[in-house]
Amino acid sequence: MSRAKNELDFTLQKMKLWRGFTLFLGILLLYGGVIHQSKINEFTLHIPPDLTAGKIQNIYEVPAPNIYTFSSYIYQQINRWETNGQDNFKENIESLRFYLTPRYYHQLKNEYDKKMKQGELQGRTRGIAEMTGHTYTEDKVKTLAKNNAWQVDVDLKVREWFRGMEVKNVNIRYPLKIVRFDVDKEKNPWGLALDGYISKPTRIIEKNLAKK
């Protein structure tokens, strides 16, 4: 009788153990399903800056003004050397690498190495800003591949100093290539990346300056 009771108790304990294990698996599967569903429901929505006239915005569509703002801001941040080009240029490339395509990131690193060998960065500072009166217009953003790549023309004033003496003061149009870029949203919430130049940058000669 005692032996039968022991076997019954052992069987009941096994059943409780399996029930607990089954419950644990059920909770784990439920949690996994909730997480998976939440990931499916995540998406990026770009809001255009001007909604006064109303706007029907499709998911994943990036408005042209947003693309222009991204292009102008990131390019300026890379090329602004506030204290010393030797340090600032390299720091900018590294700090903004998640806003650059791998191809353009390595191209900039090669450019940095070349400028260092030629002595073009030591003691040099640079200021760069959007030209007055040359802000966003619709013709400055052209679609290259539907919702995936764009050409953005950004007009910037570039000034450089070498040990305090101004050595450059020019206005330049930069035809930049921007692409949709899948990367960690914590590191790049825009989902866009700078991919270099579409063509060679050109100098802008304003009419009022040309007359002088």
Secondary structure, DSSP 8 states (H G I E B T S, - for coil): -HHHHHHHHHHHHHHHHHHHHHHHHHHHHHHHHHHHHHHHT-------S--TT-----TT---HHHHHHHHHHHHHHHT-BSS-HHHHHHHHHHHTGGGB-HHHHHHHHHHHHHHHHTT-STTEEEEEEE-TT----GGGEEEEETTTEEEEEEEEEEEEEETTEEEEEEEEEEEEEEEE----TTT-TT-EEEEEESS--EE---HHHHT-
